Amino acid sequence: MKNKIKQFREHLGITQEQLGKLVGVSRQAINAIETEKFEPSIWLAYDIAKVFNSNIEEIFLFEESKRKSRAEQSRGGI
């Protein structure tokens, strides 16, 4: 899932490690989310958005995701 975490984080002037500490995950987890290798839980996405005083939709770009949703996967892409 595409996201704007890096842009929001850099705008605030915080590192991946600092963001991770604020939301209770490792720097590596933040890096994996930023590079689209890992999709956060809804709760983690909410916590990240809260750090940026924003809403989830401003940070996570659901419409640009090329990955099939779980519902599509279970229906076989129909």
C-alpha positions as a printed Julia matrix, in Angstrom:
78×3 Matrix{Float64}:
   0.0     0.0    0.0
   1.42    3.35  -0.99
   1.89    5.9    1.76
   3.27    9.33   2.54
   4.9     8.44   5.85
   8.35    9.56   4.76
   7.09   12.97   3.62
   5.1    13.5    6.84
   7.99   12.26   8.97
  10.56   14.49   7.26
   8.2    17.47   7.51
   8.08   16.91  11.29
  11.85   16.44  11.36
  11.8    13.02  13.01
  13.68    9.83  12.17
  12.25    6.39  11.5
  13.51    5.37  14.92
  11.77    8.27  16.64
   8.49    7.54  14.84
   8.82    3.88  15.77
   9.22    4.77  19.44
   6.18    7.05  19.3
   3.98    4.26  17.93
   5.61    1.29  19.67
   7.39   -0.45  16.78
  10.98   -0.77  15.59
  12.78    1.47  13.1
  12.85   -1.56  10.8
   9.05   -1.8   10.91
   8.7     1.87   9.98
  11.18    1.36   7.13
   9.24   -1.67   5.88
   6.0     0.32   5.89
   7.58    3.31   4.13
   9.03    1.07   1.42
   5.73   -0.79   1.0
   7.18   -4.14   2.1
   4.76   -4.35   5.04
   1.18   -3.17   5.53
   0.42   -1.96   9.04
  -2.6    -3.04  11.04
  -5.44   -0.54  11.14
  -4.46    0.29  14.72
  -0.84    0.99  13.81
  -1.97    3.08  10.83
  -4.23    5.03  13.2
  -1.37    5.6   15.66
   0.93    6.78  12.86
  -1.74    9.19  11.59
  -2.26   10.48  15.13
   1.47   11.33  15.45
   1.11   13.48  12.33
  -2.16   15.03  13.57
  -3.75   13.69  10.41
  -6.19   11.04   9.31
  -5.36    7.64   7.86
  -6.59    8.53   4.37
  -4.13   11.42   4.11
  -1.16    9.15   4.83
  -2.14    5.79   3.33
  -3.2     5.82  -0.32
  -5.57    2.9   -0.64
  -6.72    3.72  -4.17
  -3.18    3.44  -5.54
  -2.52   -0.02  -4.15
  -1.85   -2.63  -6.83
  -2.21   -5.46  -4.35
  -5.54   -7.23  -4.37
  -7.65   -6.83  -1.29
  -8.2    -9.89   0.87
 -11.8   -10.01  -0.31
 -10.64  -10.07  -3.94
  -8.09  -12.75  -3.16
 -10.69  -14.95  -1.49
 -13.06  -14.51  -4.45
 -10.29  -15.41  -6.86
 -10.08  -11.87  -8.26
 -13.65  -11.9   -9.56
